[in-house]
Amino acid sequence: MPPISYARHRFPPVVIQHAAWLYLRFTLSYRDVENLLAERGREVPYKTVRRWVLKFGPAVAKRLRQHRPQPSPRWHLDEMVVRIAGGWVYPWRAVDDEGEALNVLVQRRRDKHAARELMRKPLEKQGFAPAVVTTDGLRSYGAAFAEMGLSARHGQGLRKINRAEVSHQPVRRRERKVQRFKSPGSAQRFLSMRSARYNTFNVQRHLISRRTLRIFRAEAVVRRHAATAA
């Protein structure tokens, strides 16, 4: 993958990297990032922060995804509904049982085609089929699995997909922060960029000791710096 070039930018790469990381890692608006940078003596307009995120965010997310370990064979699928431009849109999400986001897909329909597309990309990328797939009671999942010839055990139930539902919560917070997404395309771009960073810093802190947490955080920071390096 070609290196990221920060040439012809007035601000140094470290400022650009930090601004994009703040916006995609935390529930902040572009103006919030502008104010945080101003406190550090960097006067950066919020529109410039937005251009940085749109320009460098996808490339960094792709780099982060390339070095992720293989997920567990137990996947959870779920969909949520958001209102965009006066219509209903469905962000679909596939995660493993450790919370690793495998795919995020924004679709206008809640049908078999959307469920099939949700599964297709992680199957192609990971190179193996899951042993167990857990979903809610939507029949589109079963129809999609049958069409794809997926032989994984299919579990269903609202309480069984808590892992996928919890992964939707940051999206809900972001939706409120930005006063709804402006288009399905912008929602897809943001969710794809954010999920890569979420995977990097998702260290399951409630399951590990404080010492181990510090080690995992340090490793996540190293991976982030490697992905954003020029």
C-alpha positions as CSV (number, residue, x, y, z in Angstrom):
1,M,0.0,0.0,0.0
2,P,1.5,3.4,-1.0
3,P,2.6,5.7,1.9
4,I,0.3,8.5,3.0
5,S,1.6,11.9,1.8
6,Y,1.1,15.0,3.9
7,A,2.8,17.2,1.3
8,R,1.5,20.7,0.5
9,H,-0.3,21.0,3.9
10,R,0.4,24.0,6.0
11,F,0.1,22.1,9.3
12,P,2.6,19.4,10.3
13,P,1.5,15.7,9.9
14,V,1.2,15.2,13.7
15,V,-1.5,17.9,13.9
16,I,-3.4,16.4,11.0
17,Q,-3.2,12.9,12.5
18,H,-4.3,14.0,15.9
19,A,-7.3,16.0,14.6
20,A,-8.5,13.1,12.5
21,W,-8.0,10.7,15.4
22,L,-10.0,12.9,17.8
23,Y,-13.0,13.1,15.5
24,L,-13.1,9.4,14.6
25,R,-12.2,8.0,18.0
26,F,-14.5,10.1,20.2
27,T,-18.0,11.5,20.0
28,L,-16.9,15.0,18.9
29,S,-18.0,17.4,16.2
30,Y,-15.7,19.2,13.9
31,R,-16.1,22.4,15.9
32,D,-15.2,20.4,19.1
33,V,-12.0,19.3,17.5
34,E,-11.3,22.9,16.4
35,N,-11.7,24.1,20.0
36,L,-9.4,21.3,21.4
37,L,-6.7,22.2,18.9
38,A,-7.1,25.9,19.7
39,E,-6.4,25.1,23.4
40,R,-3.0,23.7,22.2
41,G,-2.2,26.8,20.2
42,R,-3.3,25.5,16.8
43,E,-5.9,27.6,15.0
44,V,-7.4,25.2,12.6
45,P,-10.9,25.9,11.1
46,Y,-13.4,23.1,11.5
47,K,-13.8,22.9,7.7
48,T,-10.1,22.1,7.4
49,V,-10.6,19.3,10.0
50,R,-13.4,17.9,7.9
51,R,-11.2,17.9,4.8
52,W,-8.5,16.1,6.7
53,V,-10.9,13.4,7.9
54,L,-12.3,12.8,4.4
55,K,-8.9,12.8,2.8
56,F,-6.8,10.7,5.2
57,G,-9.5,8.8,7.1
58,P,-10.2,6.0,4.6
59,A,-6.5,5.3,3.9
60,V,-5.7,5.0,7.6
61,A,-8.7,2.8,8.2
62,K,-7.6,0.5,5.4
63,R,-4.1,0.2,6.9
64,L,-5.5,-0.6,10.3
65,R,-7.8,-3.3,8.9
66,Q,-4.9,-5.0,7.1
67,H,-3.1,-5.8,10.4
68,R,-6.0,-7.0,12.4
69,P,-5.9,-10.6,13.8
70,Q,-8.3,-13.2,12.6
71,P,-11.7,-12.9,14.3
72,S,-13.4,-15.6,16.3
73,P,-15.7,-18.1,14.5
74,R,-18.8,-16.8,16.3
75,W,-20.4,-13.9,14.5
76,H,-23.3,-11.7,15.5
77,L,-25.4,-9.8,12.9
78,D,-27.8,-7.0,13.5
79,E,-29.4,-4.0,11.8
80,M,-30.6,-0.7,13.2
81,V,-32.7,2.1,11.6
82,V,-31.8,5.8,11.3
83,R,-33.6,8.6,9.6
84,I,-31.5,10.3,6.8
85,A,-32.8,13.1,4.5
86,G,-36.4,12.4,5.4
87,G,-36.2,8.6,4.8
88,W,-35.4,5.5,6.7
89,V,-32.0,3.9,6.2
90,Y,-30.6,0.7,7.8
91,P,-27.0,0.4,9.0
92,W,-26.2,-3.3,9.2
93,R,-23.3,-4.6,11.4
94,A,-21.4,-7.8,11.7
95,V,-19.2,-8.4,14.8
96,D,-17.6,-11.4,16.4
97,D,-18.2,-12.4,20.0
98,E,-15.3,-10.2,21.2
99,G,-16.8,-7.1,19.7
100,E,-14.5,-6.9,16.6
101,A,-16.4,-5.1,13.8
102,L,-16.2,-7.3,10.7
103,N,-18.4,-5.2,8.4
104,V,-20.6,-2.2,8.5
105,L,-23.1,-1.7,5.6
106,V,-25.6,1.1,5.1
107,Q,-28.6,0.0,3.0
108,R,-32.0,1.5,2.1
109,R,-33.7,-1.9,2.5
110,R,-34.0,-4.5,5.2
111,D,-34.2,-7.6,3.0
112,K,-32.3,-10.7,1.8
113,H,-30.0,-8.7,-0.6
114,A,-28.8,-6.5,2.2
115,A,-28.2,-9.5,4.6
116,R,-26.3,-11.3,1.8
117,E,-24.1,-8.2,1.2
118,L,-23.4,-7.9,4.9
119,M,-22.0,-11.5,5.0
120,R,-20.2,-11.5,1.6
121,K,-17.4,-9.1,2.4
122,P,-16.2,-10.6,5.7
123,L,-16.4,-14.1,4.2
124,E,-14.2,-13.0,1.3
125,K,-11.7,-11.1,3.5
126,Q,-11.4,-13.6,6.3
127,G,-11.2,-16.7,4.1
128,F,-13.3,-18.9,6.4
129,A,-16.9,-19.3,7.3
130,P,-18.1,-18.9,10.9
131,A,-19.1,-21.8,13.0
132,V,-22.0,-20.0,14.6
133,V,-24.0,-16.9,13.4
134,T,-26.4,-15.2,15.7
135,T,-29.1,-12.9,14.5
136,D,-32.5,-11.5,15.5
137,G,-35.7,-13.0,14.2
138,L,-35.5,-11.3,10.8
139,R,-36.2,-13.9,8.1
140,S,-34.0,-12.2,5.6
141,Y,-30.9,-13.7,7.3
142,G,-32.0,-17.3,6.9
143,A,-32.9,-16.7,3.2
144,A,-29.5,-15.1,2.6
145,F,-27.7,-17.9,4.3
146,A,-29.5,-20.5,2.3
147,E,-28.8,-18.7,-1.0
148,M,-25.1,-18.5,-0.1
149,G,-24.9,-22.1,1.0
150,L,-23.7,-21.1,4.5
151,S,-23.8,-24.2,6.8
152,A,-23.0,-22.3,10.1
153,R,-25.3,-23.0,13.0
154,H,-27.9,-20.1,13.0
155,G,-28.9,-18.9,16.4
156,Q,-31.8,-16.4,16.8
157,G,-33.1,-14.3,19.7
158,L,-33.0,-10.7,20.8
159,R,-31.0,-11.4,23.9
160,K,-28.4,-13.4,22.0
161,I,-27.3,-10.5,19.8
162,N,-26.4,-8.1,22.7
163,R,-22.8,-8.0,21.3
164,A,-24.0,-6.5,18.0
165,E,-26.6,-4.2,19.7
166,V,-24.0,-2.8,22.0
167,S,-21.8,-2.0,19.0
168,H,-24.6,0.2,17.7
169,Q,-24.5,2.5,20.7
170,P,-21.6,4.7,19.6
171,V,-23.4,5.2,16.3
172,R,-26.5,6.4,18.1
173,R,-24.4,8.9,20.1
174,R,-22.7,10.1,17.0
175,E,-26.0,10.5,15.2
176,R,-27.3,12.7,18.0
177,K,-24.1,14.7,18.1
178,V,-24.1,15.6,14.4
179,Q,-27.9,16.0,14.4
180,R,-28.4,13.1,12.0
181,F,-26.3,11.9,9.1
182,K,-26.7,14.0,6.0
183,S,-26.7,11.1,3.4
184,P,-26.3,7.3,3.3
185,G,-22.9,7.8,1.6
186,S,-21.6,10.0,4.4
187,A,-22.9,7.6,7.0
188,Q,-21.2,4.7,5.2
189,R,-17.9,6.6,5.0
190,F,-17.9,7.6,8.7
191,L,-18.9,4.2,10.0
192,S,-16.3,2.4,7.9
193,M,-13.5,4.8,9.2
194,R,-14.7,4.7,12.8
195,S,-15.0,0.9,13.0
196,A,-11.4,0.4,12.1
197,R,-10.3,2.7,14.9
198,Y,-12.8,1.1,17.3
199,N,-11.3,-2.3,16.6
200,T,-7.8,-1.0,17.3
201,F,-8.7,0.5,20.7
202,N,-11.3,-2.0,21.8
203,V,-9.3,-3.7,24.5
204,Q,-12.2,-5.2,26.6
205,R,-11.0,-3.3,29.7
206,H,-13.6,-4.8,32.0
207,L,-12.1,-8.3,31.5
208,I,-8.4,-7.5,32.1
209,S,-6.2,-6.1,34.8
210,R,-5.0,-2.5,34.8
211,R,-1.5,-3.6,34.0
212,T,-2.6,-5.5,30.9
213,L,-4.8,-2.6,29.9
214,R,-1.8,-0.3,29.8
215,I,0.0,-2.8,27.6
216,F,-2.9,-3.1,25.2
217,R,-3.4,0.6,25.0
218,A,0.3,1.1,24.2
219,E,0.1,-1.5,21.5
220,A,-3.0,0.3,20.0
221,V,-1.2,3.6,20.0
222,V,1.8,2.0,18.2
223,R,-0.5,0.5,15.5
224,R,-2.2,3.9,15.1
225,H,1.1,5.7,14.6
226,A,2.2,3.1,12.1
227,A,-1.0,3.4,10.1
228,T,-0.8,7.2,10.0
229,A,2.9,7.5,9.2
230,A,3.9,9.3,6.1
